[in-house]
Amino acid sequence: MEPEKICKHIVSEALKSGATDAVAEVYVGREHMIKFANNMIVSAESRIVGSINIFVAIEGKRAATSIEGLNMQRAREALEHAIQLARLAPPSDTYAPLPRGPFRYDEKLLKGSKMRGDPDMLVDSVNAAINAALSAGAERAAGSLVYTRGKTWLLTSGDAGGSYEDSMIELSIRALVSDNAAGHFVSIAARREDFKPEEAGKRAGELAAMAVNPTEVEPGTYEALLGPMTFANLVEEFGEHDSAFHVESGLSFLADKIGENVASEKFTLIDDPTIPGTPGARPFDDEGLPTRRNVLIERGVLKTYLHNSATAKKFNTETTANAGLIVPHPFNLIVEGGSGSLDKLISSIDDGIFVTNDWYLRYHNYRTGDFSTIPRDAILRIRKGGIDGAVKGLRISDNIVRVFKNIREMSGERYWILWWEVDTPIYAPYAVIDRLNFTRPTS
């Protein structure tokens, strides 16, 4: 059965089964993945991928489910299960029906990006990244390249939705000089002209070469330079905690802070999926509403939470077109950059730590924003405006709102970041933090 007909069948059957609201979303695409290690491609595979997402509501009782593949029998079973879950779910204190369409969407977003992913080009890109890393001083490189191209169909019981195409390349490369000296960088692009595998490989190799012979450093409070991969990880936390669902659940450090300063006046954060050719571009949200540009934080002041129809009714406001049918979320986060170059940012630091990457971010208290994360790959010492060797054995332990209030400057250069620690596309700069607290990893 064709994807459009699958959507119509699911919505129709859901309403016949007693649902007051229903949404069906079908995705069909092709994925090419190349993995490489020790400077060589070790595997390459291509596969057709497909999925069906189903949402139903019976007044304020809601349920969602999904299946892999386009099997109609499994889809019917999933729909029956979702209806049963909705009947058993506790009722919400508010009920907001799905928006009534149809709506008009941006034709450029419907057409999406159609970047080609010829196998030879993908292989050449991997080899170019590896060679750039080796030329920059690395001894070996490993990572992956994933190319996806597909189409999404959406239909709601509010007669909203449509279909759009998209494509993207994600290259992640980790370069090593030794087991203790590594650098990591990515190139993420929805247009061929924005894909820069050589640059990603070069940056990873340069970082690995600077990370040799790391030494222990005393924990404490330092000036800090956060690379785009680290900064993107923290920015994503702001995007996720800006969801009205998390605010209402008591699991957000941004609760009750609309109109307040939650970051430095240097920091402005925008969610904008309306820019064609960017990784998170899309014409409509999961309720079928046309997407829009939303300023989340303007010069440090929190301006809005992200809403779907249900959370908007609870907060007595309008949706921001960020559904998530259960949990509203950002699509395409953009940090307005500063004016400084990377060299200028480094030269402004007298006694600091350059954190190029991190992982395992965890909260000690979601409501206050107390968190910790572990720097990984190259951790560089900065003294008197210059790089002065590599260090190891540190954990960042601080409060995320305090960190963002301590932003002193950001670079003009920005990079799209996606990898396993960052699920939302983030256009992130380098950022200087006036004071950042470092502890031992075991503390």
N, C-alpha and C positions, 0 to 999 in steps of 0.2 A: 504494500500500500504506500502511496506517495506521502511524503511528510505532511503536506498541507491537509490531506484527507485524514491522516492520523490525528492531527490537532482537532479537526472538526468532529471526528468520531468520539474522541475522549471528552471534549466539552459537552457534546450532546448527551452522551451516556451519563456523565456526571450529573447533569441537570435532571435527567429522567430518574436518577437514583436518589434524588432529594437534595442535592447540593443547591445552595442559593448563589454560589459563586464558583467558578472553575477556570483554571488556566492550564493550557498544555503548551509545552515547549519542546521542539524536536531539533536536534543538531546532527548534521551529517558532515563529515570531513575526512580529509586524508592527512596522515601524520608521517613524516620522515624523521627518523632519529639516527644520529651518528654518535657513537661513543669512541673516545680515543684515550690512550694511555701510553706512557713511555714514548711519546712523540710519534705514535702510529695509530691509525684507525683500527680498532679491534672489532667493531660490529657496525652494521648498517641495516636498518630494517624500515619497511614501509607498510602501513596498514590503514585500512578504512576504519574509522571510528564513528560511532553513533550513540545517541542517548535520547531518552524521553524523560522529561520532568513534568510532574503532575502536582497541581495544587487544587484543593477543594475547601470550601467553607460551608457550614450549615449555620447561618446567622453568625454568631461570634465564635463558633467552634471551628478550628482550622487544622488542616493536616497537609503534609507534603511528602512526596516520595519520588524516587527516580529509578530508572533501570538503564543498564547498558545495552546497546543494540536496539533494533527496531522491530522486535518480535511482538506482534499484535496480541497474541495470547497472553504473553507476560505483561503487556501493557494493560489489558483488561483486568488481570489479576491484581496488578499494582493499584489500579483505580478502585477496585472493590475494597482492597486493604485500606486505601486512603479514606474512603467513605466511612468504613468501620472505625478508623482512628478518630475521624472528626466527630462521629457520634459519641465516642467515649471521652473526648477531650473536655477539659473543664471550660466552661464558657468564659469568654473575655468580658470585661466590664464595659467594653464599647464594641460596636459593630459598624464597620464602614464598608459598604458595598464597593465592588471594583468600579473604577472610573468608566463612564459610558463613552464609547467611541462612536464612529471611527475618528481617528486623528490623522493629521497630515504630518509626514516625517520628511526630514532633510534627505533629498535624493542622493547627495554625495555620501551620506552615512549608510543609506540602504545599499548602494553599490559597493561600499567598503573598499578596502585596499585589495588589490589583486596581484600581489607580488608573486612572481614565479619562483618555483623552487626546484629547478632542474637538478637532477642528481649530480651531474658533473660540477655545477656551480657550488653545490653544498660541500662536496668533497674538496674543491679548490679553496673554499673559504676556511675549512678546518685546517688544511695544510698551511694556508697563509697565516692563520693565527698562531699555529705551532712555530713556524719559522720566525715570526716576529718576536715571539717569546724567547726563542733561542738566541736570536741576534741581540736581544736586550740583556743577555747575561744568564738566562736560565739554562739548566742542564737537561731538564725534561718537563713535559707538559701533559696534562690530562684534562678531561672535561667532556662536554657533550654539546651537540647542536641539534635543536629540534625545530623543524619547519612544519607549520600547520596551515591548512587552507580549508575552509568549510563554509557552511551556510546554516543559519538558524531561522526557524519558523516559530512564531508565537501567535496564539489565539486565546482570547479571554471571553468569558460569558458576557462581558460588557461590549462585545463587538469591537474590540481593539486588537491591534497587533499587525503583523506583516512578516517580512523576511528580509534578512540582510546577509551579506557575505563579508568574510574577513580572512586575513592571512597574516602570518607573523613568523619571524625567525628569532630564536633565542639561542645565543652562543654563550656558554659559560666555560672559562678556561682558568685552570689553576696551574701556575708555573712554579717549579721548585729548583733550588740550587742544592739543597740538602733536605733531610727530613725536618729540620728546624728552621728552614728558610724558604718561605713560600709567599706567593702573591696571587691574588685572585681578582679577576675583573670580568665584565660581561659586555655584550653588545646586543641590544634588544631593538627590533625595528619592525614596523608594519609597511615600510616602503624600502625599496632596494637601495635608494640613494642614502638612506639613513643607517644602513648596515655597514659596520666598520670592524670586521674581524681582525685586521692587522692592528688597529689601535688597541683593541681589547687584549690581544696577545702581547703587544709591546708594553702596555701598562702592567700586566701581570708579571712579565719578565723583569721589568725595572724594579718592581716592589720586591720580588724574590731576591734579586741581586743586592738590594739594600738591607735585606733581613738576615744576612749571614752573621753568625757568631753573636746571637742575642745574649744579653746579660740580665741578671736580676736587677730590679729597680725597687726602691722603697715605695710601698703604698702610701697614698695620701691624696691631697687635692692639687691638681695641676691644671694649667691651661691645656686645652685639648683641640686637636684638629680631627674632625670626623670626615672620613672619605665618603663618597656618594653611596657606597653599599651600606655602610654603617648608618649614615644619616637617613637613608631611605627606610631602613628597618624601624627607626624611631618615628619617622613621619607616618609610616603606616599605622603605628599604634594610635596616633592622633586621629587618623581617618576612621579606624575601627571604633574607637571610643566615642567618636562623634555621632555614632548611630543612636537614634532615639530609643531603640530597643534596649541597648546596653545601659543607657542612661536610666531608663525606667526600671531596669532590673537591679539597679544599685551596683553595677559592675563597671562604672566608668569614672575616671578621674576628672571628667569634664562636666559631671552632674552639677546643676544649679550654677553654672558659670557663664551663661549667655550674657554678653555685654561686659564681661570682665577680661582683664589681661591674663592670658594663659601662656604667653610667649613674649619674647623680645619684640619691640616695634620693628625690628628688621625682618620679622617673619610673617609672610602672607602665604596662606595655603588655599588652593582652589581645586575643586573637583570639576573637571570639564571633559566629559565624553563626547562633546559636540565638535571636536577638532578632527577633521578627516585625516587619515594617515598616521594617527597616533595609536599606541598599543591598546588603549582602553576605550577607543571610540566605539560608539553604538548609537543607533537611532532611537531606541525606546528602552524603558526599564521593564521589569518583569510583570508590571500591571498594564503594559502597553502604552504608557504615557510617553510623549516625546521627551527625550533627555534634555537637560539644561545645564548651563554653567552655574555653579554654586560657590560662592566665596565662603569658606568655612572659618578662616581666621584672617583678619585684615589688620596688618600692622600690630600684631600681637593680641588683638581683641577677638574673642569668640563671637561669631555673628549668627550662626545657626546650627541646629542639629540636622542630621540626614533623616528624611522621613519617607515612609510609604503612606498609603491612605489610612491604614489603621492607626499608626503612631501619630499621624497628623491630627486625627480626630481626638486622640487622647490628650494631645498637647494644645488643642484648640488653635491649630495653625493649618497651613496648606502643605501638601506633599511637596518634596523637593525633587520628585521623580527619580528616587534612588531605591525603588523596590528591587530586590529582596522581598519576597512575599511575606516571609516571617520576620526577617532581620534586614532592614535597610542598610546599605553599605555603599562606599565610594566605588567609582568605576575607573577613574583616570586622574590620579592626584598630581598636581603640579605645584612645586615650590617656586615662588618668584625669586629669582637669583639676585645676588648682589652685584658688585662691580669689580671686585678684586680678582686677580689671577691666583692660581695655586701658589706660585712663587711669592706673591705679595702676602698671601695669608701666612705662609711659613715664616716670612721675614718679620711678621708682626708678633711672633711668639717668642718670649724670652726663655721660658722654662716649661716645656710641655710634652705631651704624648700625642703622636699621630696614630689614630686607630683606623686602619684601612678596611677592616671587615669584622663581623661579629656573628655569634650564633647563640642559641639557647637563651633567648630573652624570657625572663620569668618575673612575675609580680609577687612581691611580698604582701602587697595590699592594693587591690584593684582600685578601690575608691580614692585612696590618697595618691596613687601613682608611684609608690615606692617599688623599684625594680632592680634587677641586675641582669647583666649579659656578659658573655665571655668574648673578649677580643680574640681573633684568630688571624692566621697568616701574618703578614708583616705588621709589627707594632714598632714604631720608630720613635726615637728620642729626639726632641727638638731643643736646642740650646742656642740662645743668642741669635735667633733668626735663621738657623740652619739645621739640617739633619745631622745628628751626632750619634750614629749607630742604631742598633736594634735592641729591644728589650723583650722580656717575657715574664710570665708568672703574674698576670694582672687580671682582675675582674672589675668591670664597671658596676658600682653599687650607688645608686642615687635616686632622686625623685624626678620623674620625667617632665613635670611642669617646671621644676626648678632648672633643669637642663635647658629647656627651650627659652626660659626667661633669661638665661645666661648666654644666649647667642650674641656674639659680638659682631661678626661679619660672615658673609657667605660669598662664594665665588660666582662670577658671571657664567662660567662654564657649567653646564648641567648634563646629566646622563639619564636615560631611561634605565631603570633597574627592575629586574625580575629575577628571582632565583628561589631556592627552596625556603629561605627565610623571609622572602617578600613575595606575597601572592598578588597584591594589587600593583599595577604599573605605577611607578613613582618617577617623576622627573626631578632629580635631586642634584644639588650642588655639593661642594665641599663647605663645611661649616666650622667656624672657630667658636669654641665654648670657653667663656672666661674662666669658669671653675667647674671641674668634673672630678668626682670622687672615685678613686681607684682603691680596691682592696685586694687581698690575696684570693686566689680561686677557691680555697678551702674555707674561707671565713664566711 
